[in-house]
């Protein structure tokens, strides 16, 4: 059995705790802003790309919690500086979520055992 655990980061804003993560719903929100093409996100400035990604993560979590909020790029820019989003590693979270995990991505050492279905 394979366990999937999304990378998560918690932040507190206005007395609420938000859990930031990149999932398929967040990716869909990003694609809506980028006219269905993720390359359009990559053509933007780093700050604008992080802002779009942060707004998508905040809106996704707000919706999950039943909070009536609409995070826009403008609202995100009023709260988060580029340095703050770099500290949260928003770009890294996005690219790690987009990078496929390969079967051999983890190095084996003498102390680790191969997975049951690895054939080793």
N, C-alpha and C positions, 0 to 999 in steps of 0.2 A: 504494500500500500504506500502511496506517495502522499506526503503531507505538504500542503501549500500554505505558506505564511507570508502575507504581504508585508513589505517594509512599512512601518508606521512611525509617525512622530506626533507627539501631543503638544499643543500650544494652548495657552489661555488667552482669550480675547473677550473683553467686556464681561468678565465674570463667568464665561462659558469655556469649557474645555473642548477643543476640536481635535479630532484624530485625523491627521493628514495621511493619505495613502493614494497611490496610483492604482486604480482598478479599471475594469472595462467601462464602467459608467463614467468615470473621470475622463478616460480617453475619448469616449463619445462626446462629452461636453467640449473637450478641446477641439475635436474635429468639427463640431457645429460652428465654433468661432472661426475656424480656419478653412471654411468652405469645403470640408470633407477631405482635405489633403494635409497630412501632418508636415509635409515639406514647407507649407506656408508658415507654420510655427517656427521652423528652423531658419527661415529667411528674415524673421523679425530680430530686433535687438535682443540681447540676453535679458535685459530687464523686462521688456514687453513679453517675452516668452515665459519668463518666470511668473509674471503677473497673471497671464492667462491660465497657466497651470495652477497657481495658487487659488485663483477664483474658482476654478473647476473643482479643486479638492474641498474648499470651504463650502461651496454650494452642495456638493454631493453629501458631505457629512451632515450639513444642516437639514437636507431633505430626509436623510436616514433618521434623524432625531425628531423630525416633525416640527422643526423650527421654521418660522416664516421669515426667511431671509433671502435676499438676492445680492450676492457678492458680484459686483461689476469690477472691471479692470480699474476704473477710477477710484472705487472704494478701497480696493487692495492697495493702490499706490498711495492713498492717504495714510495708510497704517504701516506698510512695509517698505523699507528702503531696500535698495539692491543688496546692501551689506547684510541686512536681516535675512533676506531670502537666500543669500549665499550661505549664511550660517546654518539655515535649515536644510541646505543642500537640495533645494527644489529641483534644480537641473539634474543633479545626480540621481535623485529619486525617479525622475522621468526616464532618463536613459537606462537605468538599471531595470525598470519595469518593461522597457521596450526591447531589452537584450534577451534573446532566447537562452534558456539554461540548457546546457548540453550535459549528456550523461557523464562525461569525463571532466566536468568543470571543477570537481573537488579532487585534490591530490590525495592519493592513498599513502599512508605511512605504515610503519610496522605496527602502530597501535590501533589502526582502524581496520574494520572488517568490511569487505565488499558488501554491497546491498544483496539481498536475497536473490533478486532477479538479474544480477549483473552478469551472470555466467562465469564468474571467477570463483 
